[in-house]
């Protein structure tokens, strides 16, 4: 069993490393907040990420089969609700509800 001084030193080092690792991102990002590139990316990235996610989710969707209607209807509902109300939570919940209802009733296997 290590002595008390060793245990206190180990806890102190672990605490210092943990604090430094948590503080480092904030210290590194502070100078970047004034950057024009970061400001540009902060306005464009959310839409870009959503486009990539939609493309990834729909890339192997068999459009010739009837079951393709479920994700397409959910996507249409999500986009429609977002354009109508501009509320991300409503859009996500509405699209999810349409997908779950269609998948569990019309296209259940």
N, CA, C and O of each residue as an XYZ file, in Angstrom:
436
protein
N       0.849     -1.170      0.000
C       0.000      0.000      0.000
C       0.897      1.236      0.000
O       1.796      1.350      0.834
N       0.657      2.163     -0.932
C       1.510      3.355     -0.997
C       1.277      4.259      0.216
O       0.218      4.251      0.844
N       2.307      5.029      0.509
C       2.169      5.924      1.646
C       1.259      7.102      1.288
O       0.934      7.301      0.118
N       0.858      7.861      2.264
C      -0.121      8.939      2.103
C       0.386     10.036      1.178
O      -0.384     10.573      0.382
N       1.666     10.376      1.270
C       2.225     11.425      0.422
C       2.149     11.037     -1.047
O       1.805     11.864     -1.891
N       2.469      9.780     -1.357
C       2.412      9.288     -2.728
C       0.975      9.329     -3.250
O       0.751      9.752     -4.384
N       0.014      8.907     -2.459
C      -1.386      8.885     -2.866
C      -1.899     10.295     -3.124
O      -2.610     10.527     -4.102
N      -1.545     11.239     -2.255
C      -1.969     12.630     -2.440
C      -1.339     13.213     -3.699
O      -1.999     13.933     -4.448
N      -0.066     12.908     -3.935
C       0.600     13.397     -5.138
C      -0.042     12.811     -6.396
O      -0.238     13.522     -7.382
N      -0.367     11.528     -6.367
C      -0.997     10.890     -7.528
C      -2.366     11.503     -7.805
O      -2.715     11.752     -8.959
N      -3.134     11.746     -6.758
C      -4.451     12.372     -6.930
C      -4.297     13.800     -7.458
O      -5.069     14.234     -8.313
N      -3.309     14.520     -6.953
C      -3.056     15.879     -7.429
C      -2.671     15.912     -8.898
O      -3.152     16.759     -9.651
N      -1.793     14.981     -9.312
C      -1.394     14.924    -10.726
C      -2.597     14.566    -11.605
O      -2.803     15.171    -12.657
N      -3.384     13.587    -11.171
C      -4.564     13.191    -11.947
C      -5.554     14.351    -12.061
O      -6.126     14.569    -13.129
N      -5.758     15.084    -10.991
C      -6.666     16.234    -11.017
C      -6.143     17.326    -11.942
O      -6.913     17.925    -12.693
N      -4.833     17.589    -11.891
C      -4.242     18.624    -12.749
C      -4.352     18.246    -14.224
O      -4.673     19.091    -15.059
N      -4.089     16.989    -14.543
C      -4.188     16.542    -15.932
C      -5.637     16.615    -16.408
O      -5.903     17.068    -17.522
N      -6.563     16.176    -15.580
C      -7.976     16.235    -15.946
C      -8.418     17.674    -16.178
O      -9.092     17.959    -17.168
N      -8.054     18.575    -15.290
C      -8.422     19.975    -15.443
C      -7.804     20.560    -16.712
O      -8.471     21.285    -17.451
N      -6.538     20.250    -16.965
C      -5.866     20.780    -18.155
C      -6.520     20.260    -19.437
O      -6.702     21.016    -20.392
N      -6.871     18.983    -19.461
C      -7.502     18.428    -20.655
C      -8.886     19.026    -20.896
O      -9.314     19.160    -22.042
N      -9.567     19.374    -19.852
C     -10.887     19.991    -20.015
C     -10.787     21.472    -20.360
O     -11.655     21.997    -21.058
N      -9.760     22.148    -19.892
C      -9.602     23.579    -20.155
C      -8.930     23.854    -21.494
O      -9.137     24.916    -22.082
N      -8.131     22.914    -21.980
C      -7.368     23.127    -23.210
C      -8.231     23.473    -24.421
O      -7.877     24.405    -25.144
N      -9.335     22.786    -24.685
C     -10.145     23.163    -25.858
C     -10.662     24.595    -25.783
O     -10.699     25.288    -26.800
N     -11.059     25.046    -24.608
C     -11.550     26.418    -24.487
C     -10.424     27.427    -24.712
O     -10.637     28.466    -25.337
N      -9.251     27.129    -24.216
C      -8.102     28.019    -24.412
C      -7.678     28.041    -25.881
O      -7.282     29.088    -26.394
N      -7.759     26.903    -26.555
C      -7.367     26.842    -27.959
C      -8.400     27.507    -28.858
O      -8.039     28.064    -29.895
N      -9.678     27.462    -28.485
C     -10.730     28.035    -29.317
C     -10.882     29.541    -29.151
O     -11.431     30.202    -30.032
N     -10.415     30.087    -28.059
C     -10.578     31.521    -27.811
C     -10.027     32.380    -28.947
O     -10.729     33.287    -29.395
N      -8.803     32.142    -29.438
C      -8.312     32.978    -30.537
C      -9.033     32.717    -31.860
O      -9.043     33.580    -32.737
N      -9.631     31.547    -32.011
C     -10.298     31.213    -33.267
C     -11.661     31.869    -33.412
O     -12.190     31.954    -34.520
N     -12.232     32.329    -32.320
C     -13.577     32.913    -32.383
C     -13.623     34.149    -33.271
O     -14.660     34.429    -33.873
N     -12.549     34.878    -33.365
C     -12.506     36.079    -34.198
C     -12.138     35.766    -35.646
O     -12.134     36.667    -36.485
N     -11.833     34.520    -35.951
C     -11.410     34.138    -37.291
C     -12.585     34.182    -38.273
O     -13.670     33.684    -37.974
N     -12.366     34.763    -39.414
C     -13.393     34.819    -40.448
C     -13.746     33.446    -40.983
O     -14.905     33.178    -41.302
N     -12.755     32.578    -41.083
C     -13.001     31.219    -41.570
C     -13.896     30.451    -40.622
O     -14.813     29.756    -41.060
N     -13.643     30.565    -39.341
C     -14.457     29.855    -38.353
C     -15.884     30.415    -38.347
O     -16.841     29.651    -38.226
N     -16.034     31.705    -38.473
C     -17.371     32.299    -38.528
C     -18.123     31.836    -39.772
O     -19.322     31.566    -39.702
N     -17.438     31.742    -40.902
C     -18.060     31.254    -42.131
C     -18.498     29.808    -41.974
O     -19.616     29.449    -42.343
N     -17.615     28.976    -41.424
C     -17.945     27.564    -41.234
C     -19.078     27.376    -40.241
O     -19.885     26.460    -40.397
N     -19.156     28.223    -39.223
C     -20.221     28.070    -38.228
C     -21.594     28.343    -38.821
O     -22.593     27.832    -38.314
N     -21.665     29.129    -39.874
C     -22.958     29.378    -40.513
C     -23.283     28.356    -41.585
O     -24.458     28.115    -41.864
N     -22.264     27.742    -42.197
C     -22.491     26.811    -43.301
C     -22.483     25.340    -42.894
O     -23.095     24.522    -43.580
N     -21.825     24.983    -41.824
C     -21.658     23.574    -41.471
C     -22.951     22.858    -41.077
O     -23.129     21.705    -41.469
N     -23.859     23.476    -40.327
C     -25.065     22.717    -39.971
C     -25.827     22.203    -41.188
O     -26.255     21.049    -41.204
N     -26.000     23.028    -42.189
C     -26.692     22.582    -43.402
C     -25.862     21.536    -44.137
O     -26.413     20.565    -44.657
N     -24.566     21.718    -44.184
C     -23.698     20.749    -44.846
C     -23.726     19.391    -44.166
O     -23.759     18.356    -44.832
N     -23.713     19.396    -42.856
C     -23.768     18.138    -42.115
C     -25.099     17.441    -42.368
O     -25.130     16.224    -42.553
N     -26.191     18.186    -42.379
C     -27.501     17.582    -42.631
C     -27.576     16.997    -44.037
O     -28.157     15.928    -44.222
N     -27.010     17.662    -45.016
C     -27.013     17.137    -46.392
C     -26.220     15.840    -46.460
O     -26.643     14.888    -47.115
N     -25.085     15.796    -45.796
C     -24.277     14.574    -45.783
C     -25.034     13.440    -45.099
O     -25.008     12.308    -45.580
N     -25.709     13.727    -43.980
C     -26.475     12.694    -43.281
C     -27.628     12.174    -44.137
O     -27.868     10.967    -44.174
N     -28.337     13.052    -44.816
C     -29.438     12.619    -45.677
C     -28.903     11.775    -46.819
O     -29.468     10.725    -47.127
N     -27.828     12.214    -47.451
C     -27.246     11.440    -48.551
C     -26.781     10.069    -48.075
O     -26.971      9.076    -48.777
N     -26.184     10.002    -46.906
C     -25.721      8.720    -46.371
C     -26.895      7.799    -46.068
O     -26.844      6.605    -46.363
N     -27.944      8.346    -45.483
C     -29.090      7.514    -45.101
C     -29.885      7.025    -46.307
O     -30.477      5.947    -46.261
N     -29.903      7.794    -47.367
C     -30.733      7.438    -48.515
C     -29.945      6.860    -49.691
O     -30.540      6.563    -50.726
N     -28.636      6.691    -49.566
C     -27.826      6.300    -50.726
C     -28.146      4.905    -51.245
O     -27.978      4.657    -52.439
N     -28.597      3.995    -50.408
C     -28.904      2.649    -50.893
C     -30.392      2.331    -50.804
O     -30.778      1.166    -50.709
N     -31.215      3.353    -50.834
C     -32.658      3.166    -50.763
C     -33.174      2.643    -52.106
O     -32.960      3.285    -53.134
N     -33.848      1.491    -52.116
C     -34.364      0.935    -53.369
C     -35.627      1.686    -53.807
O     -36.721      1.385    -53.328
N     -35.484      2.641    -54.696
C     -36.601      3.494    -55.093
C     -37.667      2.744    -55.880
O     -38.787      3.236    -56.019
N     -37.342      1.570    -56.393
C     -38.320      0.806    -57.166
C     -39.233     -0.040    -56.291
O     -40.189     -0.631    -56.791
N     -38.955     -0.109    -54.991
C     -39.775     -0.907    -54.080
C     -40.697     -0.003    -53.277
O     -40.385      1.157    -53.010
N     -41.847     -0.565    -52.897
C     -42.848      0.213    -52.168
C     -42.355      0.646    -50.799
O     -42.762      1.696    -50.300
N     -41.483     -0.148    -50.180
C     -41.015      0.207    -48.838
C     -40.153      1.466    -48.829
O     -39.864      1.997    -47.757
N     -39.740      1.952    -49.985
C     -38.971      3.200    -50.051
C     -39.842      4.401    -49.708
O     -39.328      5.484    -49.432
N     -41.156      4.211    -49.726
C     -42.063      5.319    -49.418
C     -41.948      5.762    -47.966
O     -42.155      6.936    -47.662
N     -41.620      4.842    -47.069
C     -41.559      5.185    -45.647
C     -40.495      6.241    -45.352
O     -40.831      7.293    -44.807
N     -39.224      6.003    -45.690
C     -38.232      7.045    -45.385
C     -38.439      8.319    -46.203
O     -38.146      9.415    -45.727
N     -38.940      8.182    -47.423
C     -39.170      9.378    -48.229
C     -40.317     10.216    -47.663
O     -40.249     11.445    -47.672
N     -41.369      9.557    -47.170
C     -42.464     10.290    -46.530
C     -41.985     10.957    -45.247
O     -42.359     12.094    -44.959
N     -41.162     10.255    -44.480
C     -40.622     10.837    -43.245
C     -39.721     12.032    -43.570
O     -39.773     13.056    -42.889
N     -38.911     11.899    -44.593
C     -38.050     13.015    -44.998
C     -38.884     14.198    -45.456
O     -38.610     15.336    -45.078
N     -39.897     13.937    -46.266
C     -40.781     15.013    -46.722
C     -41.488     15.698    -45.566
O     -41.622     16.922    -45.550
N     -41.941     14.910    -44.600
C     -42.599     15.478    -43.420
C     -41.630     16.345    -42.628
O     -41.979     17.446    -42.203
N     -40.421     15.851    -42.433
C     -39.419     16.607    -41.678
C     -39.106     17.931    -42.363
O     -39.087     18.978    -41.717
N     -38.864     17.886    -43.654
C     -38.543     19.113    -44.402
C     -39.738     20.057    -44.399
O     -39.587     21.258    -44.173
N     -40.935     19.509    -44.651
C     -42.136     20.347    -44.676
C     -42.405     21.030    -43.343
O     -42.694     22.226    -43.296
N     -42.308     20.265    -42.263
C     -42.522     20.869    -40.945
C     -41.473     21.927    -40.632
O     -41.781     22.958    -40.034
N     -40.232     21.668    -41.040
C     -39.193     22.653    -40.743
C     -39.389     23.928    -41.552
O     -39.198     25.027    -41.030
N     -39.762     23.796    -42.800
C     -40.010     24.995    -43.615
C     -41.234     25.762    -43.112
O     -41.285     26.989    -43.203
N     -42.208     25.040    -42.587
C     -43.433     25.664    -42.114
C     -43.239     26.360    -40.768
O     -43.624     27.519    -40.616
N     -42.644     25.668    -39.781
C     -42.561     26.197    -38.431
C     -41.165     26.636    -37.988
O     -41.034     27.352    -36.996
N     -40.125     26.218    -38.705
C     -38.736     26.543    -38.317
C     -38.429     26.098    -36.893
O     -37.788     26.821    -36.130
N     -38.893     24.903    -36.544
C     -38.694     24.363    -35.204
C     -38.062     22.985    -35.368
O     -38.715     22.046    -35.824
N     -36.803     22.871    -34.999
C     -36.074     21.617    -35.214
C     -36.693     20.460    -34.438
O     -36.790     19.350    -34.960
N     -37.110     20.702    -33.208
C     -37.692     19.630    -32.398
C     -38.988     19.116    -33.027
O     -39.198     17.906    -33.114
N     -39.849     20.023    -33.462
C     -41.096     19.627    -34.115
C     -40.800     18.850    -35.396
O     -41.457     17.847    -35.673
N     -39.839     19.291    -36.163
C     -39.492     18.619    -37.419
C     -38.988     17.209    -37.168
O     -39.408     16.266    -37.838
N     -38.097     17.065    -36.214
C     -37.526     15.747    -35.917
C     -38.588     14.803    -35.368
O     -38.684     13.653    -35.797
N     -39.380     15.285    -34.424
C     -40.427     14.439    -33.847
C     -41.482     14.069    -34.880
O     -41.937     12.926    -34.918
N     -41.877     15.026    -35.719
C     -42.881     14.746    -36.747
C     -42.388     13.736    -37.769
O     -43.114     12.803    -38.112
N     -41.172     13.905    -38.259
C     -40.606     12.961    -39.216
C     -40.422     11.586    -38.614
O     -40.679     10.577    -39.271
N     -39.980     11.539    -37.370
C     -39.817     10.248    -36.701
C     -41.157      9.560    -36.511
O     -41.268      8.352    -36.719
N     -42.174     10.316    -36.120
C     -43.506      9.736    -35.920
C     -44.055      9.172    -37.226
O     -44.610      8.073    -37.237
N     -43.907      9.904    -38.324
C     -44.382      9.405    -39.617
C     -43.644      8.130    -39.997
O     -44.261      7.173    -40.464
N     -42.338      8.107    -39.804
C     -41.565      6.913    -40.149
C     -41.992      5.716    -39.308
O     -42.191      4.625    -39.843
N     -42.135      5.904    -38.016
C     -42.506      4.796    -37.133
C     -43.909      4.289    -37.467
O     -44.131      3.080    -37.519
N     -44.844      5.190    -37.690
C     -46.220      4.780    -38.000
C     -46.268      4.015    -39.312
O     -46.892      2.956    -39.384
N     -45.623      4.528    -40.349
C     -45.645      3.851    -41.639
C     -44.896      2.513    -41.582
O     -45.361      1.514    -42.131
N     -43.746      2.501    -40.922
C     -42.949      1.279    -40.882
C     -43.635      0.187    -40.061
O     -43.481     -0.999    -40.352
N     -44.389      0.584    -39.039
C     -44.997     -0.444    -38.185
C     -46.405     -0.842    -38.635
O     -46.933     -1.852    -38.170
N     -47.009     -0.080    -39.516
C     -48.352     -0.457    -39.974
C     -48.367     -0.901    -41.432
O     -48.708     -2.046    -41.728
N     -48.010     -0.028    -42.320
C     -48.126     -0.346    -43.751
C     -47.062     -1.313    -44.256
O     -47.346     -2.205    -45.055
N     -45.844     -1.125    -43.782
C     -44.739     -1.912    -44.344
C     -44.103     -2.850    -43.346
O     -42.918     -3.164    -43.457
N     -44.874     -3.302    -42.372
C     -44.350     -4.262    -41.393
C     -44.230     -5.634    -42.062
O     -45.101     -6.041    -42.830
N     -43.164     -6.320    -41.765
C     -42.933     -7.640    -42.370
C     -43.284     -8.716    -41.408
O     -43.159     -9.897    -41.730
